[in-house]
Amino acid sequence: MRSVTCSTSVSLDDSHGRADAGFDWPVPDEEVFRFVTDETREAGVHLLGRRLYETMLYWETVNQHPSLGYSTLE
C-alpha cells in the first residue's frame, strides 16, 4: 500500500487570505529549500488547486523556450 503525504504552505500574516496577496514571499534558506525539493521529488502525484496548477503549467514547457535561459539540473 502506498503512503499519502499532505503538504501545505501557510503564512503567519494571512497573506493567503488577502485578495492582493502575490508571489513576493521571501526566498527559503538552503535547508528549507532542500527539504521541500526532496519531498517533492518523491511524490508520485501532485494534487493542486486550479490557480496553482495554472501557475505551474509554465514548467511543463519551459525547456522548449531557449530564449528564457532555462538550464536543466541534470
C-alpha positions, -999 to +999 in steps of 0.1 A: +000+000+000+013+035-009+015+062+017-001+096+013+018+128+023-001+160+026+020+192+025+007+228+025+022+263+028+008+287+053+015+323+062+016+337+097+003+371+084-027+356+065-013+367+031-031+337+016-064+351+027-059+386+012-072+394-023-040+414-030-016+386-020+011+379-046+041+357-051+065+381-033+073+358-004+108+357+009+132+331-005+136+300+017+171+293+031+191+264+016+179+238+043+142+245+038+146+245+000+164+212+001+138+196+023+109+207+002+127+197-030+134+162-016+098+158-005+085+169-039+108+145-058+094+115-040+058+124-048+041+102-075+011+125-078+005+162-071-030+174-064-031+212-070-058+238-068-068+255-101-048+287-096-016+269-085-020+244-114-023+273-139+008+289-124+028+257-125+019+250-162+049+272-171+073+244-160+058+218-184+072+236-215+100+259-202+128+238-216+112+243-251+120+280-250+158+286-252+153+324-251+142+320-214+177+309-205+164+277-189+191+251-180+184+216-167+197+205-133+208+171-146 
